[in-house]
Protein backbone atom coordinates (compact mmCIF):
# COMPACT_ATOMS: atom_id res chain seq x y z
CA UNK A 1 0.00 0.00 0.00
CA UNK A 2 1.44 3.39 -0.99
CA UNK A 3 1.07 5.95 1.80
CA UNK A 4 3.19 8.77 0.37
CA UNK A 5 5.40 9.78 -2.54
CA UNK A 6 8.34 12.14 -2.66
CA UNK A 7 10.81 13.66 -5.07
CA UNK A 8 14.07 15.60 -4.90
CA UNK A 9 13.56 19.32 -4.40
CA UNK A 10 16.65 21.35 -5.19
CA UNK A 11 17.37 24.60 -3.35
CA UNK A 12 14.63 23.90 -0.83
CA UNK A 13 15.06 23.91 2.93
CA UNK A 14 13.04 22.49 5.79
CA UNK A 15 13.66 22.63 9.56
CA UNK A 16 13.64 18.81 9.75
CA UNK A 17 16.51 18.61 7.26
CA UNK A 18 18.43 21.43 8.97
CA UNK A 19 18.23 19.46 12.23
CA UNK A 20 20.39 16.75 10.62
CA UNK A 21 22.54 18.51 8.03
CA UNK A 22 22.99 21.65 5.96
CA UNK A 23 21.64 20.30 2.64
CA UNK A 24 20.60 22.66 -0.14
CA UNK A 25 17.92 20.18 -1.17
CA UNK A 26 15.21 17.95 0.20
CA UNK A 27 15.89 14.39 -0.85
CA UNK A 28 13.03 12.23 -2.12
CA UNK A 29 13.05 10.09 1.04
CA UNK A 30 12.55 13.11 3.29
CA UNK A 31 10.02 14.62 0.88
CA UNK A 32 7.87 11.48 1.20
CA UNK A 33 8.08 11.64 5.02
CA UNK A 34 7.21 15.35 5.13
CA UNK A 35 4.18 14.93 2.84
CA UNK A 36 2.63 12.26 5.08
CA UNK A 37 0.27 13.80 7.62
CA UNK A 38 -0.01 10.73 9.86
CA UNK A 39 3.63 9.96 10.68
CA UNK A 40 2.59 6.96 12.82
CA UNK A 41 2.04 5.10 9.53
CA UNK A 42 5.83 5.09 9.12
CA UNK A 43 6.41 2.82 12.11
CA UNK A 44 7.75 -0.51 10.78
CA UNK A 45 7.04 0.64 7.22
CA UNK A 46 9.11 -0.14 4.14
CA UNK A 47 10.21 2.70 1.89
CA UNK A 48 10.94 2.09 -1.79
CA UNK A 49 13.31 4.50 -3.54
CA UNK A 50 13.71 4.36 -7.31
CA UNK A 51 15.92 6.38 -9.63
CA UNK A 52 15.93 6.50 -13.40
CA UNK A 53 18.42 8.21 -15.71
CA UNK A 54 17.45 10.63 -18.47
CA UNK A 55 17.86 7.65 -20.79
CA UNK A 56 15.15 5.87 -18.75
CA UNK A 57 17.57 3.31 -17.30
CA UNK A 58 17.30 2.18 -13.71
CA UNK A 59 20.02 3.69 -11.52
CA UNK A 60 21.42 3.61 -7.97
CA UNK A 61 19.12 5.28 -5.42
CA UNK A 62 20.69 4.23 -2.10
CA UNK A 63 19.66 6.73 0.58
CA UNK A 64 22.45 8.91 1.96
CA UNK A 65 23.52 8.58 5.61
CA UNK A 66 21.42 11.60 6.64
CA UNK A 67 18.27 10.20 5.02
CA UNK A 68 18.97 6.83 6.66
CA UNK A 69 19.18 8.55 10.06
CA UNK A 70 15.92 10.42 9.46
CA UNK A 71 14.18 7.18 8.42
CA UNK A 72 15.47 5.44 11.55
CA UNK A 73 14.22 8.30 13.71
CA UNK A 74 10.75 7.90 12.18
CA UNK A 75 11.03 4.14 12.91
CA UNK A 76 10.86 2.79 9.36
CA UNK A 77 12.02 -0.82 9.29
CA UNK A 78 13.69 -1.01 5.89
CA UNK A 79 14.26 0.68 2.56
CA UNK A 80 14.34 -1.06 -0.81
CA UNK A 81 16.31 0.94 -3.35
CA UNK A 82 17.13 0.59 -7.01
CA UNK A 83 20.61 -0.22 -8.26
CA UNK A 84 21.93 -0.25 -11.80
CA UNK A 85 20.98 -3.93 -12.02
CA UNK A 86 18.01 -4.51 -9.72
CA UNK A 87 17.11 -3.74 -6.13
CA UNK A 88 18.75 -4.04 -2.72
CA UNK A 89 17.32 -3.93 0.79
CA UNK A 90 18.75 -1.91 3.67
CA UNK A 91 17.43 -2.79 7.13
CA UNK A 92 17.25 0.25 9.35
C-alpha positions as CSV (number, residue, x, y, z in Angstrom):
1,X,0.0,0.0,0.0
2,X,1.4,3.4,-1.0
3,X,1.1,6.0,1.8
4,X,3.2,8.8,0.4
5,X,5.4,9.8,-2.5
6,X,8.3,12.1,-2.7
7,X,10.8,13.7,-5.1
8,X,14.1,15.6,-4.9
9,X,13.6,19.3,-4.4
10,X,16.7,21.3,-5.2
11,X,17.4,24.6,-3.4
12,X,14.6,23.9,-0.8
13,X,15.1,23.9,2.9
14,X,13.0,22.5,5.8
15,X,13.7,22.6,9.6
16,X,13.6,18.8,9.7
17,X,16.5,18.6,7.3
18,X,18.4,21.4,9.0
19,X,18.2,19.5,12.2
20,X,20.4,16.7,10.6
21,X,22.5,18.5,8.0
22,X,23.0,21.7,6.0
23,X,21.6,20.3,2.6
24,X,20.6,22.7,-0.1
25,X,17.9,20.2,-1.2
26,X,15.2,18.0,0.2
27,X,15.9,14.4,-0.9
28,X,13.0,12.2,-2.1
29,X,13.0,10.1,1.0
30,X,12.6,13.1,3.3
31,X,10.0,14.6,0.9
32,X,7.9,11.5,1.2
33,X,8.1,11.6,5.0
34,X,7.2,15.3,5.1
35,X,4.2,14.9,2.8
36,X,2.6,12.3,5.1
37,X,0.3,13.8,7.6
38,X,0.0,10.7,9.9
39,X,3.6,10.0,10.7
40,X,2.6,7.0,12.8
41,X,2.0,5.1,9.5
42,X,5.8,5.1,9.1
43,X,6.4,2.8,12.1
44,X,7.7,-0.5,10.8
45,X,7.0,0.6,7.2
46,X,9.1,-0.1,4.1
47,X,10.2,2.7,1.9
48,X,10.9,2.1,-1.8
49,X,13.3,4.5,-3.5
50,X,13.7,4.4,-7.3
51,X,15.9,6.4,-9.6
52,X,15.9,6.5,-13.4
53,X,18.4,8.2,-15.7
54,X,17.4,10.6,-18.5
55,X,17.9,7.7,-20.8
56,X,15.2,5.9,-18.8
57,X,17.6,3.3,-17.3
58,X,17.3,2.2,-13.7
59,X,20.0,3.7,-11.5
60,X,21.4,3.6,-8.0
61,X,19.1,5.3,-5.4
62,X,20.7,4.2,-2.1
63,X,19.7,6.7,0.6
64,X,22.5,8.9,2.0
65,X,23.5,8.6,5.6
66,X,21.4,11.6,6.6
67,X,18.3,10.2,5.0
68,X,19.0,6.8,6.7
69,X,19.2,8.6,10.1
70,X,15.9,10.4,9.5
71,X,14.2,7.2,8.4
72,X,15.5,5.4,11.6
73,X,14.2,8.3,13.7
74,X,10.8,7.9,12.2
75,X,11.0,4.1,12.9
76,X,10.9,2.8,9.4
77,X,12.0,-0.8,9.3
78,X,13.7,-1.0,5.9
79,X,14.3,0.7,2.6
80,X,14.3,-1.1,-0.8
81,X,16.3,0.9,-3.3
82,X,17.1,0.6,-7.0
83,X,20.6,-0.2,-8.3
84,X,21.9,-0.3,-11.8
85,X,21.0,-3.9,-12.0
86,X,18.0,-4.5,-9.7
87,X,17.1,-3.7,-6.1
88,X,18.8,-4.0,-2.7
89,X,17.3,-3.9,0.8
90,X,18.7,-1.9,3.7
91,X,17.4,-2.8,7.1
92,X,17.3,0.2,9.3
